[in-house]
């Protein structure tokens, strides 16, 4: 890794799992660039909280479902890296940004399918491709998947299918980028209490209790459970782990 301050890019880092990941990385001495889709005030608040922890942070707007915006985003990222860090590259990429969609297979529209495809798979594919020249040799990439690729839960056939594609992509990236010493892994959260998909897992106590009964550790996850795992995978002594799907679910449906 670079001897300079390490820098991570976290898509969707203004809230939920992305924000928790940023907080854990900052606590481990890593500076961060987070992206947000629309809520600039929320992103500014996240940056203020991160810098209050004693590290540098920045926020950039990005809609990962808008593939045509990636050239401009890459230029914005290069500018911020140069201005704030005096760098032309970064150490870590966390493909976290996402949207929730709950619909039975029979009711999923082509519009809904295409939106999920662009955000959760096509966007990850081409954003990673676009940013690959910026990732240092020996860097690390983490893609967010879901426990729903292993077990069937809510009616999320389209969403889970996109995440299944991410897990396959992760293995191919690990193989193709291994020559540069870049590790690529997928973290698959189980039920976690965030505002994702309307916030039911955060706010609905009956739902939380029902899902907790299916976990070995007897509760649903919290953002810090996932953010800490991602940060550990990026910054810990994990350089020999690559091409893996790592489920962080408290032992859901073992």
Beta strands, then each sheet from edge to edge (+ up, - down):
strand 1: 7-10
strand 2: 31-36
strand 3: 57-61
strand 4: 90-95
strand 5: 135-146
strand 6: 183-189
strand 7: 245-248
sheet 1: 3+ 2+ 1+ 4+ 5+ 6+ 7+
end
